[in-house]
């Protein structure tokens, strides 16, 4: 999709590192327990929630309960 435009476009290939430390401002891929996969920017992470920001203002920011997240990984490379 286009939620990460202009940084990433539909069809770009990205590599993630599940073992990499994730900090505020990192671009990440998140998979929810419901099977939804999204690329966003980490805004804030607490013991109970993960707040994500879309780079494209046409898409809403998201706040997820940690219990609803299957995995989160930092984006380390993208083909463009």
N, C-alpha and C positions, 0 to 999 in steps of 0.2 A: 504494500500500500504506500501511501504518501505521507504518513504521520511523521516521518523523520526528514522530510524535505526541508531545506535544501542539502542537508548533510548526506543523506542516503536516498537513492531512488529505487523504485520498484525494479527488481531484477538484479540489483547489486549483490555481490557475494560478500558476506562478512564472516570473519573468524572470531570465535569467542574463547575465552580462557576461564573455564569453571573454577580453577584453583587460584586465580588471581584475586588479590585484595580489591574490594570495591569501595570506592570513596565517593562522597558527594561530588556531583559534577561529571562522573564517569558515564559514558554511554554504555547501556546494558541491554541484554536480551533477557526477557522474563517469560517463563512458562507457568501458567496457572494450573491448578489441579483440575480445572474444567477443560484443559487442553488449549486454551488461548495462548498464542505466542505473540509477543510485542517487543519492539525495539524502542527504547525511550532513554531519557537521561535521568540518572538517579538524583532526586532532589533532596531526599531525607530518608533515613532508615532508623527506626526505633525497634525496641523489643517486640512491639505489636503490629507496626505498620511499615509499609514501604511506599513512599511518595515518589511518583514518576512524572516527568515533564515531557510533553511532546515538543519537538523543535518547530513543528508546523502549527501556527496559531489556529488553524482551522480544526484541529483535533484537540479534544479536552485532555487535561492532565488527569492522572489516575492515582488513586490511593487504594492500596490492596492490604488486606490483613496478611501478616506473615504466614498464618495457617493456610491461606488460600494459594500460596506460591509453592510450586513444585521445585523450581530451581531458578537461579538468577546467575548470569555470567557476564563478565565485562567484555565489551567489544575491543579487540586488540588490533584488528586489521580489516580493511574494506577495499574491494576492487571498485574503481570508479573510472 
